[in-house]
Amino acid sequence: MSTGGPPEAGDVPRVVTIGEPVPDAGPPDGERPDGPRAVPFEQLAGGRGRSRSDRAGGRRGADAGGAGRPGSAASEGAASRPGRGRRRARRAEAGTPDREETPAEQEARAKEICLRLLTDRARTVKELGDALRRKEIPDEVAARVLERFDEVGLVDDRAFADQWVRSRHHYRGLGKRAIARELQRKGVDRDTADEALTGIDEDSERERARELVARRLRSLPVGSREERQATARKLVGMLARKGYGPGVAYGVVKDEIAAAGADADELGEAPPDGD
């Protein structure tokens, strides 16, 4: 038998018997060994069921970076890659980069963010500035982009305020007070807001309040004095939440309740509107 290297033709594979001393030679040709099962020598010492070439390949793979070994750097790196991919996807969805941007890239991204928001509806300078800040656009880049948008008329707080007042009063039935609070939250200055609110005069506001009360009154009880008083309180509260002053709210509700059969003095005098 050859010593070292792969077995040559005619060599008898060396085997050992588990639980017995290692024999000097295998059994004669054609005979089966007695006793415990014979196991090829290559399968001992952790090599059970694997050939020498399989084990060598496994060692080469392990030496190449420890892939497959629990706790190895390669396996930990492989496990971390999906997390990094998910983080990159979240940042891309949020509109924030996963690397350092050049000033030109920051400006281009800021313009894209603003244009995307403006396709939905008109926006104020403050709304766009807040959006850019959430997307991690530097303040100096945001200021430059917003100034340019203002120059070309893509953002105009005065035009926004006029449009907002008409929409919220006509479609939502809001009074001047509620609309003024909304404009303030959106960053419209007081003078611009007051000028836009002049589009709602006293007669227009009272008529819109009357429409709201008449529609709501159809589903409320007014049969008895107690029911009418309870209904009146609900209607006045509704108008107050929509931004109508106490004088307008009580006056409109009193007129509508009286038309439903209440006495003229049943609800008392309407309080004056404050500032």
N, C-alpha and C positions, 0 to 999 in steps of 0.2 A: 504493500500500500504506500502511496506517495505521502510525503510529509509536507503539508503546506500547499496552498493553491487549490483549485477546484479538483474534485475527484476525476481520475482518469478511467478510461474504459476498463472494466474488469475489476475495479476496486469494489469492495463490499462496504456499504454505508455503515459507519460505526454507530451502534445503538447502546443504550444503557437500559437497565430494568429498574423501574422505580422501587425503592425499598431494598435492593440487592446491590452488592459490590459491582463495580463496573467490570464486565468480563474482558478478557484479553482478546477475544474474537467472537464473531457471531456464530450462530448455529450452522451446522452443515447445510449445504444446498438442498432445498426441497423439504426441509423440516421446519415446523412451527415451534417457537420457543414456548416452554411451559411456564406457569406461574403468572405474575402480574403482566399487564399489557406492556409491550415494548414501545418505547417512545424514541424517535430520532433525537440524536444528541443536539441538533440545532434548535429543538423546541424547548430545551431546558433554560433555566436562568432568565425567565421573562420573555423568551422567544417563542412561547407556545403558540402553535398554529401559524407562525409566520416564517417565511423563508429568509435565508441570509440576504438575498437581494432586496426583499421588502424592508428588512430592518435597516439595511444600508441606506435605502431611499428615505426612510423616516428620519435617520440621523442627519442626512444631507438637508432635508427640509427644516429640521430643527436648528441646525447650524446656520441656515440661511436667514434666521431672524426669530426663531423660537415660535413660529406660527403653530397654533394648535395647543401649545402648553398653557394651561390655565394660569393666569397671573403674569404671563410674559408680556413684554412691552408691545410685541406685535399683535397679540390677541387683544390687549387693552386698546391699542390704537384702532383695530378693526371694529371693536365694539363702540368706540366713540364716534366713528365716522357718521353713522346715521343721525346721531344727535346734532352734529355740526350741520348736516344737510337740512335738518328740520329748522335749525336756527336761521340758516341762510334763507330758507323759504319764507319764514315768518318776517324776516327783515325786508325781503323783497316785496312781500304783500303789503307791509306797512309803509313802503316807499322810502326806506332808509337803506343806505349802502352797506355792504359787508367789507369795505376797504376804504382807505383814505381817498377822498375825492379832491380833484383839482378845483380851483375857484370857478373855472368855466363849466365844469360838470355840475357843481352845486347850483349855479345860476340856471343851467338848462333844466335841472330837476325841479327847481323852484317854479319856473315858468310852467312846466308841465302840470304840477300840482294845482296851481292857480287856474289854469285853463280848464282842467278837469272839473274843478268845483264850479266854475262859472257856466259850464254847460248845463248844470242843473237849475240854477237860478242866479239872480244878481246877488252879489255879496258886498259887504262893507270892507273897508281897509282892515279893520280890526279882525273880522272873521278870517280873512285870508292870512293875516299875520299870525293869528293863533294856530291856524292849520300848518303853516310853514314851521312854526316853533315845535309843534308836535312831531314833525317829520325831521327834526334836528337840522334844519337849515340855519346857518349862522345869521345873527341879527343884521350884520352889515349887508350880506347878500340879499336877505329878505327886503330890507329897506330899499335897496337899489332896484329890485324887481318890481316892488309895489309902486315906486315912484314912476317907473316906466309905464306900468299899466295905467296909472292915473293920467299920465301925459297923453296916451293914445285913447283914453276914454273907456278902457275895459273895466275900470272900477271907478265909481262915482257915488259917494255917500249921499249927495243931494238927490240924485235920480233914484237911488235905492229907497230913500225915505219916502219919496212921493209914491212910488210903486207899492211899498209895504203898507202905507196908510190906506190906500184904496182897496187893496186886497183884503186886509184884515178887517176893515169896517164892513165892506160889502159882503164878503163870503163867510166870515166868521162872526159877524155881528158884534165886534168889539167896540167899546167906547173909547173916547180919546185918552182916558187915563191909562187903560191897559196897553194901548198902542204906544203911548209915550214911554212906559216902562220897558216894553220890548225894544224900542229903538235905543234906549239907553244901554241895555244889556249888549246890544250889537255894536256899540261903539260910536253911534251917531251923536254928535255934539248937540247941546241943548238948543242952540239957535237954529240949526238945520232941522231938528225935530219939530220945534215950534212952528217953523215956516211950513213944513209939510202938513202939520195937523190943522192948519187953517182951512184945508180942503174939507173939513168936517164942521159945518156950522151947527148951531143949536137946533134948528128945525130938522136937519138931516139926522142928527143923533137921536132926537126924540122920536122921529118916525121909525128909525131902525129898532129902537127899544120897543115901540108899540108892536111891531111885527113879531118880535121875539115873544112878548107876553101873550099876544093873541094866540099864537101857535101852541104855546105851552098850556094855556088856560083850558084848552079843549079837553085835556085829560085830567084836570083837577076838579075836586068837588067844590061847589059854591051854593049848595042847597040851603044851609043854615048859616046863621051869623057866625058861629064858631068855625065852621068850615071855610067861610069866606075870609075870615081873619087869618086862619092858618095858611090858606092858599096865598093870601097877600104877602105873608112873611116869606114864603118860599120864592115867590116871584121877585120880590125886592132883593133877596139874597142872590138870586140868579143874575140879576142885572148888576149888582155890586161886583160880583166876581168877574163879570165881563167888562168892567171898567166904567160903568155909568155912575155919575154922582148921585147922592141921596135925593136931591131935589127932583132930578129927572126920573129916577127910579120910582119914588113914591107917587109922583104926579101921574105917570103913565099907568102904574098898577091901579091906582085909585079910579082913574077913568075907566079902565077895562073891567074892574070888579063892579063898578056902578052900572055899567052896561049889562052885566050879568044879573042884576037885580038887587044889588046892595044899596043901602041908604047912602046919601051923599056924605054924611059925616061919620060913617061907620069906621073909617080908617084914620080919622083925625087929620090934622094938617101935615102937609109934606114939609120936611126939614129943608133948610136952604142948602145949596151946594157949597162946599168949601173949596179951597184951592187944591 
